[in-house]
């Protein structure tokens, strides 16, 4: 692939602001150059320094009134729920019975799965999301359909077939044995193919028998580089249900721990109502939590304690959690995350927001050597954000006096209209204006 240079303002995270302070947490070039070749970033820095070093004839694409950041990373989302986003909400358990299970039942049809996978991936890219950790349905063909779309576009995506052998409609249940067999076949078919990764995906503890959770642990032991993706402590009634189903376990997380499901590639969605022992265990095992603010507010689940996660040094990524989440946009999701922290008496700084949506998500997925950064050597997954995308955004940013104010305005007023282009492995995969 021919080298191409992109010229615009460049911004990316270097570290977690909670660990290194705000000033050391990011790198910014008001007039920057990003050199891309063979799907990787070859150089980034001030345009004045890099332009004279480019080989003769290197194309330089100018992006006026734009900010380039790493592609956004969504650490928890359900692709079968695309068609039920914005369903009049009840709280979690009733919502599953009323909307989720009937919707996911349709994914027994491969044609339906293929149709929704195409729409779903299109929405991710339109919103600047270049990597996502994705729930399929219980049907193996749902995962095939998603990965087929992602492979064609050379996207770095992670997904898995749902495991669910109790407390769900008969038409959505597998068994411990079939869950193991189907997941193993999907791992062999897709994991490591191109930029694709597999996640063993029990929906949550109440819908898996001990035998199925044991099978999930066996899959992780046999394939140590795959992921574990499930839900944890989203809703108080859910937690009570887990206590009733697993009375011998110390807490909700201990259910997963007992079955050897914690580890550096384990990502637990929500984690709102955790005790100190659970936070400490997440830290000890290198497990991560996906914070899903729009979903948590929409279903009335609770307010995520980000400060506590920072205190226990737990890796945290950001998730849209579509369809309980109400937007594919991580910019809008960050706006809701700010409000959640305000309600907890804590301000979410714009540089922390940038971190959560990019490098923090990459670290939660243990992919920070490949994605989440504009540093040389990383995959060329990046977005071009239009600072004049709407009249209000344009007018408001004319009043901005600092980079952090500009970033905050983007995460408060921004949505899919701000994403002018999305690039994956150096290829243009979405153009708003095309």
Secondary structure by P-SEA (a helix, b strand, c coil): ccbbbbbcbbbbbcccccccccccccccccbbbbbbccccccccccccccccccccccbbbbbcccccccccccccccccccccccccccccaaaaaccccccccccccaaaaaaaaaaaaaaaaaaccccccccccccaaaaaaaaaaaaaaccccccbbbbbcccccccccccaaaaaaaaaaaaaaccccccbbbbbcccccccccaaaaaaaaaaaaacccbbbbbcccccaaaaaaaaaaccccccaaaaaaaaccccccbbbcccccccaaaaaaaaaacbbbbbbaaaaaaaccccccaaaaaaaccbbbbbccccccccccaaaaaaaaaaaaaaacccccaaaaaaaacaaaaaaacccccccccccccccbbbbbbccccaaaaaaaaacccaaaaaaaaaacccccccccccccccccccccc
